[in-house]
Amino acid sequence: MARFSIGTAIGEAFGLVRRRPLSVFVWGLLLMAPVMAGMGLMLPMMGDLFSSMPAHGGNPDHWGPEFHARMMQFQGANALMQLGQLALTVVVYTAIMRAVVRPRERSFFSLRLGMDELAVLVVGIAVMVGLYAGMIVLGLLGVGIGFGVWGLGAPANGLIIAAMVVVFVLAILLALARVSLIAPASVLTRSFAFVEGWRMGRGRTGALFGMSVLIVLIILAVELVLMAIGFGVFAVAANTGMDWSFHRGPMDGNPFAGAEPFLRAHWPWLALAAVAFSGVYGMLITLSVAPYASACRQLAAAAAPTADDAH
């Protein structure tokens, strides 16, 4: 049975970050843009909501059509922001996979809008639907087991329930590892590769799960180092003599009243932080996605017939 190298997969992720730092930055920026734009849009709207609540007595039964109209506007804007974030996530994730499985193709930071993105979107929706369905089934099963063992008394019932939760969480994680190659296989084959990706994961669930755990540990280590650097930079910035205090509004009014003057006073620093965070976020996303694409490419190459096989 063909195998893939976890070390090679993770090494290719770091290699992609090293070879294409500008692409990594653009990927992170694209994912951060809706968040930053959303904050600029949502904070004033939230402030208006808070300000209008006392005018209606603080009682939901007394909130008039004006407040409900603002609430609907806020929810609509939030939904649009979430949809934009989802669309850009699909585009960026597909670009990372494409950069690994088809590295010779040249495009604008590997970004496109086409069948690859549609396939990844469909695969992602299918996985999420399956995940939620599985969680519902496990939840119902857990409730049944919980009622069944509750009469055993403490500490037996608590230990059984805790063990059941651990088993259920492990089952979900193993299921996600089992289907983790379907999306990169779709990019590799330029199709909806549910069958191909499922076959690639057959017999390799443990290895994929182990790689997932290693990726999480690596990302946590990187985040700890970056947090230490960030705290150091913040400590230096705090001692520059500038006023970094955020003056909140009254709690019975707009609690975000101080946001606008704060942003206006410190926008250069905040813009620099946004640029730095975009690069960091792009690197973390690349380290999260690229190893699975590499594993898919390795397995596809190992399964491909060679010249000797043809004879």
N, C-alpha and C positions, 0 to 999 in steps of 0.2 A: 504493500500500500504506500502510495506517495505521501511524503511528509513535507512539512515546512519548518524552517528554522526561525524560532522566536527571536534569537539574537539578530538574525539578518533582517527580520521584519522591523524590529525596533531601531536597528541601525539605519535602515533606509528612511525611517521617519526623521531621525536626527540629520541624516544626510540631506534630506529635502529641505530642512530648515537652513542648513549651512549653504546649500547651493542656490537657493532661491529666497533670500531674506526679504526682498521687496514683495514677492508674491505672498509670503507669509504675512507681512504687514498689511497688505491690501485685503487678504482674507479676514484678518482680525478686524480691520477697519469697517468692512462691510457688515460684519456681525454686530459691531458696536454702534454703528450709525443709527439704527432704529431706536436703540436704547437711549442714546444721547438726545436724539431728536424728540423721542417720546417724553423724556424728562422735561425738556423745555416746553413741551405742549401740555403735559399732564399736571405739572405742579401748579400753574396758574388756575387750571380748571378745578383742581382739588381745593385750592384756596378759595375760589368762588363758592364751592359747595359748603365748605366750613363756614364761610361768612354768611351764607343764606340760611343756615340752620337756625340760629337764634331768632331770626325774623319770623319764623314759623312756629315759635314756641318750643322748639326742641322735641316736639312730639310728632312721630311719623304720621299720626292721624290728622295733624294740622298742616302738614306740608302741602302747599298748593301746587298748581300746575307749573309754576315757574321753576320750582325746585326739581320737580320730576322731569321737566324738559332738560335742565342742566345735567341731571343724573343720566338721562338717556344719551345726551351728547357726550358725556364722559365715557360711558360704557361703549359707545360707538367708536370713539377715538381709540380706546384701549383695544377693542377688537381689531381695528385696522392695523394698529401697531403690532399686535400679535401675528396677524396674517403676513405683514411685511417681514417680520422676524423669521417666520417659518419659511417663506419663499427664499429669502437670502441664505438661510441655513442650508436648504436643499442645494442651492447653487454653489455655495462654498464647499460643502462636503463633497459634492460631485467633482468640483475642480481639484480637490486634494486627491481623490481617488484616481482621476484621470491623469494627474501628474505622476502617479506611481505606476499605474498599469499601462499607460500609453505615453511614456516620457518623451518620445520623439515628436509628438504632435505639438505644434506651436500655435498659441492663441493668446489673447489678452489675459495674462496671469492664469491660463487654463480655464478661464471663465467663459461659459456659453449658456445659451438657452436652447435646449433641443430635447431629443428623445432620451438622452442620458439622464437629464434632470427629471423628466417625466417618470422614467423607470425608478429612479431613486425615491421620488415622492410617493409613487404607488407602493413600493416595497416598504417604505417607512410607515405609511398609513396601515398597511396590512399587518406589519409587526406590532404596531401600537394597538390595533383592534384585537389581535390575538393575545397580546399581553394583558389588556384589560379583561378580556373574557376569561383568561386563565386565572387572573387575580380574583375575579368574582367567584369562580368555581372553588378556588382554594379558600377564599373567605367563608363560603357556605360550609365547606368541609371542615374548616377550623372551628366554626361555631358549633357544628354537630359534635366534633370531638371534644370541644371545651365543655359542653353540657354533659357529655358522657363521662368525663373524668372528674368533673367538679365534686361529685359525691365521695371521691377518694379521700378528700381532706388534704390539708397542708402537711408537709411540703410537697407531697407526691403530685397533686394536681398542678401546682405551680411549675414544678420541674418538667412535667409532661407538656404543658402548654408552651413553656419556653423552648423546649426541644422541637416542638411542632413548628413554632415560628421560625426557628433557625433552618429547619428542613424546607419549609415553604420558600423562604428567601433564597436559599441555595438552589432550589428547583427553578425559580424564576431567573436567577443569574445564569444557570446552566442552559436554560432555554434560549436566553438572549445570545449566549456564546454559540449555541447550535445554529442560529440563523444569521450570525454576524457576517457571513461571507456572501449573502444573497445580494446586498446592495453593490459591493465592489464587483461581483460577478456580472451584474447587470451592466455596469460601466465597461467591463472588459469585453463582454460579448455584444454590447450595443443592443440589448434586448431585455425583456422582463425575465430574468434568469432565476426564477424561483426554483425550478428543478435543478439547474446546474449548481446554484449556490448551496442548495440543500445537500446535494451529493458531495460537494467539496467538504462540507462540515461533518459528513458521516465518519465516525470513528476518530474524529479529532476534537470532540467537544471538550475533553479534558485539557488538551493543549491550548485551545482557544480560550478557555476559562483561565488557565494559568497565565496566558499572555495578558488577558484583561486585568488580572490582579497586579501583574508586574507594571502595566501601563499606569494604573491608578497610583501605585507606590512611587513611580518615577515622577508623575505629575505632582503628587503631594510634596515630594522632596524639592522639586523646582519651585513650587509655590512658597514653601518655607523660606528658601533662599531669597526669593524675590520680595517676600514680606519683610524680611530682615533689612534688605536694601531699601525698601520703601519707607520703613520706619526711620531709617537713618536719614534719608532725604527729607522726610517730614520734620525730623528734629532740627535739621539745619535750616529749613525754611521757616520754622516757628521762631527761630532766633534771629531772623533778619530785621526785626523791629516793625514789621508790617502787622496791621490789625487783621488777624485771621478769624476773629470771633464772628459767629453767625447770630444775628439778632432776630430771635423768633418773634412772631406776632403774638397777640394775646390768645389764650386758649379758647375764649368765647368768640373769637373772630377768625382772622386768617392766620394760621400758624406758619404759613409760608411767605409771609409778607417781607421777611428779610432776605429771601432768596435772590430777588432781582438785584438789589444793590451789592450783595455779596458776589454774585457772578460778574457784575459789571466791574467791580474793583479788582478782581483776581483772575480775569479771563485769560491772560497770557499763561499763567501757571496752570490753570485748569486745562487749557488747550494742549500744553506740553504734556500734562499727565494723561490726557485722552490719547495722544499720539503714542506715548510709551505703553499705555495699557493695551492699545490696539495691537501693537507688535507682540506683547506678551500673550495676549489672548489668542492671536493667530498661531503662535508657537504651540500653545497648549492644545488647541483644536487640531493642529497638524499631528502632534504626538498621539492624539486620541483616535484619529481616523486612518492615518497612513499605514500603521502596522497591519490592519486587516486587509487593506488593498495589496500590500506586499505579500501577505500570506496567500491571498487569492491568486496573485500572479505566479508565485512559486509553485503552487499546486497545479495551475493550468499548464505551466511549462513542463512540470514533471510528468503530467498525463499526456502531453502531446506526443504523437508518434515521431520517432527519429528516422533518419535515413536507413539505418540498419534494420529497423522494424519493417520498413517498406519493402525491403528485399527478403 
